[in-house]
Amino acid sequence: MSTVLSSQASHAAASDDSRLQFLQKLQAVTNKIHATGNLDQIMLDLPKEICDLFDCDRITIYAVSNDKSFIVSKVKTGLNSFSDLELPISPQSIAGYAAYFKKIVRVNDVYDDAELKSHNPPLNFLREVDRRTGYRTRQMLIAPLLDAQSSELLGVIQLINSRSGDPFTAFEEEGVKELCATLAIAFTLRLKPSPLVRSKYDSLVADAVLSAPEFELATRSARRKNVDIEEVLTSEFQVKPATVGQALAKFYGVPYEPHKPERVKPLDLLKNLKRDFVEQNQWLPLEESPEGILIVSTDPEHVRNNRLLANIFPKSRFVFRVTTKHEFRQTLDLFYGAIEDTTSVGDLLSGMESADEEDGEVAESELSAAADNELVKLVNKIIVDAYRQGASDIHIEPRPGKEKTQIRFRKDGSLEPYIEIPASYRSAIAARLKIMCDLDISERRKPQDGKIKFKKFGPLDIELRVATIPSAGGVEDIVMRILAAGEPIPLDKLGVLPHNLERLKDAVSKPYGLFFVCGPTGSGKTTTLHSVLNFLNTPDTKIWTAEDPVEITQKGLRQVQVNRKSGLDFATAMRAFLRADPDIIMVGEMRDKETVAMGIEASLTGHLVFSTLHTNSAPESIVRLLDMGMDPFNFADALLGILAQRLAKRLCSRCKIAYTPSPEELQQLLNEYCEELLNTEAFKKDANAGRAAVLANWKKHYANPQGQFTLYKAVGCDHCSGGYKGRVGLHELMIGTDKVKKLLQEHARVAQLLAAALEDGMLTLKMDGIEKILSGITDIKQVRMVCIK
């Protein structure tokens, strides 16, 4: 009996000690909050300390939105996402429920529907974030942040997953209640405007720019017209933008930054920021000042409160300025180019439909005389939409007679319908595009090629390669390839499997030799070659490239645009390079015997030579080059490797659904993977042992500790096309090993070369694709679609 009492006493003492430690840590955290007072600093410094205090994995702190209908995340530890989480204040979600009823909620297992319904029948846990990230949420402790005087909701604090795996305790519930009371003071100071300034524009009344009735009238007018009040103030009440800006400066407590037409675009700061993103978030980096990066925004308070800037510009300091919405748009247009026309395609077409009933077509003379007619706007709109939708090609396909002309975009390798336009405008569209690329508008019987520098005609700084082709019925098809000038993708981010990446880097790091990238048109060969050149591009290296066209530009490269009309073809450029002291030469394409022979000669005389070939696989490339009449011994000496490449559609990361494959499905993948390995020595000796070794390797790299694999299915959502968005490269890397070179000298057949390369560690395109299926990047349907075998 005394032993039992002694044990209970020791447990009680231990419990008292842990409570005392908890209270001491809680006191330290609340003291820091009181001492700091600055909500931005609290958000930056204290989340980790709060997690340690409550011994939990993650914390999310929400603030109430301006319209009081949502709670918006201001801190998200452990969740790698720039976008804010936004939850309605309603009893459906757990955090929304806590906010709606202004009560603390403690949940032991968020996946236990019975437990959730015991709190509130409609309550459910939003499992989508767990599904996307692979994280398993269990326990939650959620508490509202309330104004001490008015009990108004200011925000919510959410603690996720006790590190011990035990439920959160009633004692921790008391602790979070005290923490919320302290945090609410900081929120009140930061989020509540002073009683004297109730709106952003109140100082306009205080400074006698407008009377109170005039301001009320402006507010009602803006609400009635569904426009921003700034627009009404400047257009109807003649308030100068600078005056509105000064009012905003007083409200936010930061200086006003007017629009400056002479401002220089900060390329280094904007290189990873797309127009849509900055437009949505309403902030722009202007320059790097001694105090930090100068950020202009229409709402600097919101920008300062979230962690977005710190994620995009790590270890940087920031200086904030406020500007009006109109001036922000002007600066945006200055940096990214003006979007001249916001008219929809439907609106443009509706003005053209009437001409469809007429017998004649719109004459080219009428078109050239009217530089700003609807058709000119339509052509610009088509190009802008194609670029913004991520299309690589625009196909304009007229039909004979009075049938409409179809326009399609190629996105992620597949053609998708865009619009149809009246038949009467097909010749005018062709003429307009020919005018844009300086082609002969009277020549309709022969194909023509040209290039459009779109900056002359529209808001985007892009080029388009144009091909016109006469087709049946006396019409002309036009295909435009969008050449969006871009930077090279780093080699490590090209999507090459680690096994291949190591071998690729080793092959291209040799001081001299010949390396090919092969695949059909549009398979990403040029992108891969530029990634390799970027890897090799150092200040002590001279790199010459001959390309048609130059799509990607890099500092340090000397790039030549091939021009066959003036006699500058690949062979001519190659000869010139050999006299220009190169270390590395890249030739866009080797399509004739002369260029290949020069490439081999250059590689044998101490130069590293890269090029592309239009072949199906790496072993076939060798046979193709030998068939051109290359000397097999010289070619074998020169060859470093051949990389065959295809692009497969990538599963949309937003909507793909994870599932565990059945044994039959896994067996089918294994059969397809091992199909080409059957000709190798290891599989000829014991195919079962070979298959077992492949499966063991898969489990090591792609399965969970229990040996289970996770694959993904395409679903489809608003952000993708049929469950797919973007593309991933499939690679077949054949290294010029001694075994391969010996077979090459003996004019071996493709099957022998393939078997030798597989024994040396090569993965075929399909094998590489299957490994990317196991990684959750794509699915078998897409891999089969792009792999011949």
Phi, psi and omega in degrees: 000315180296327178295318179298314180298320179296319179297316179298320180296320181292321177299317180297320179295317179298320180296318179297320179298314182295324178295318180298316178298317179300314181296323178295317179295320180298318179298320180296318180293314181294326177298319179296320180297314179297320183291321183285306181071336182273113184299322179302315181292322178299313180300327183280318192265329195262345182307317181296319180295324179292320177299316179294323180299314182265005178052050181239163183287312191221160176219140172234131176245124181253151170239153180285137180290165183301325181271007175064017182254347182229160163248135187240131184293135175249334177224131175223097177278142175080359181241108186279078179216132178283330186283147180286147170276134183231118182238136177292145176281087183206163185283011183282309179269162184292312179295320178297324178296314179298322180289318184296314182266358180053047181225156178281137180237129178240120182239130181277327177210110184292343178273356180272099184299325181297319179295318180297318182290337177292334175280313183195123185308318182281357187294134174214160180263132180282098188278355188298320182296317177300318183296321181285322188265342183082003179276145179248107177281136177237278184276149174219143172228114186238135181222143180277149172262117186240142175296128185298328184271314186258353186060019176290141180287127178252333182177191181217141172247134186232117177260134187235129172060103172296132183297332180284344184088352179275158177296155173296145186263165176297328179295318178292331176296318176296321180296317181291330177296317179292320179299317180298320180299321180288315180297326182298328179296315179296320179296319182297317180295323187274319191267337181270125176291162179292150183302335183282335183241100184268339181222163183300334189252011184297332181291342174297324177284316181299325181269010176063027173287320176229154170276163180301317178296324179295319180294320178297320178296318178297319179297315180295320180297317179296320181293319182293319182274354181058044176235169179288144183297330178301322180296319179292318181299318184279326185271314185270325184254006174055032174279129182291144178306323180297325179291317176299318180299320179294324177296318178296321180299320179293322181292314185272346179073026175229157182294155177274137179243108179284166175285134179238109183299336183272002184298139180273134181294123181278086188302318182297323182282332185265356191297333179253011183248120178270155183304313183303321183293310182290329178294320180291320184270350174059045169212154181217136171280131183260317183191167174262115179256169178301332180278342182145187179286127181278116182249124175254139183208158173277345178216076184298335180297315180295317182296320181291331184282332181263168189267010187301312183299318181296329178286322183280320179240075183296149176060030178244152172262157186229143174240129187255144174227152177249150177215167178282163182294322179295316181290329176297317178297322179297317179294322178298315179295324179296320183279322187250355184094140184287139170269100192292322189229121180261009179296139179284160178300322179301318179296318180295319182290326183298330178282350183254347186300326185299329181289345183295335183276345181283154182286318185279165175259163179291127185284148178298326181296321178296321183296310183293335179284332182250092185287345185236031181280179185298325184292322177298317178297320181297315180300315178298319181296320179300314182293316180297315180297319180299316180295315183291332179275001178078025180283148177263332182220150174243124180250118176254114192236090178286148176250155182294165176068219183261012178290151182289159177269126181268140174239128180234150175249139172267114180238128182052037175090350181243144178277135179232137179298142177247291177211169169239140182239157183302144182299328184294347182257003187294320180291324181294321179295315179300316180296318180299315181293324177294321177297319182296331180245024173055045175259170181280110184286344181272345181271110181241358187262344183240149174295147176226150178237143178200185182220139178251124169268098193290343181300334179292333190246337186215189189276355186253142177267074180227164174242152177232132175268124189246134174233125175254136183225120177296133180231172188303142178094012178073024180247170179237124171278146176230131176237129180241125175264126180277119179255081181280112182302127183220174177265155179293146176280133177304143185303323181291342182252018184277353181086017177279134179300147182309321180300315180285325183298317179298315180292323179295312180299320180296319183292316185279351180273001178292151183290332178207163182139183186236128181228129182247147166242124185237158180156169181288172177301136178081017181264006175089021183297314182295320179300315180295316180299320179291327175295320177295315180296323177298323178294325183266351188284101179235161183300338183263016182239136176257120183239124175251138175231143172241119187225156177215095359267175172281106183263320184245131179248145179224144173293140177095342178266142172258109190250133182244130176272120179292138179221094186294329181299325181266007176091006179265089176258184183299319182296317179297316179298320180298316179299319180294320181299321184295341177264001187247030174049059180274156165259318182230136177238133173239121179250125186308322182202139174250099186246355180225164185299320184298315182293318180296316181300318179294324178297317178294317181298316180296320181291331179278347180254027170095020179243150175265120187243131177240146176201175177241157177223149175264080177227167186278322184216168182297311179298324180296330180298321181296314181296321179299316182292323178293324178294338177286351178101019179288147176289118186298329182288314177296318180296318179298319179296322186281329192293123172265318181176167177226129179248113174270146188216144170223162175245124177250152180292141181266139176295140179293124184290340182282324190239356182297146183247130180280145173208160178266121182293148177287159178304325180294317180294320179295321179295322179295318177298319181295319179299315181293323181295320186273355186307313183275346178283349184297337180273357180277159184300317183299318181284330176294325179289309183207096184295322181296318179295322179296316179296319179298322180294320178297314181297319179298321178294321176300313182298323181296320187262333190236346183267163174278176183303335179274002178084013180267141178261152175239119175250172184229148178250146174284139180241299183113129178211186183292340186263359184222182179241100178066026178096002182234139176212122182083176180225158179233143180280139170252134189233142176232102187256112179254116181268143179283073179281170180301320181296315180295317181296323179295316178295324179298316180295334181268009182055047183292159179284165182301318183299320179293317178298320180297313180299318180295319181293320178297320178294332179276002176106008179288143170254132176288169180305317182291321179297316178298319178298319181295323177295328178283336172293315180294336177279352180084017184272322183217191178226170188297327181301315182289325180293315179296328184294328184255349179263130184294315185264000000 
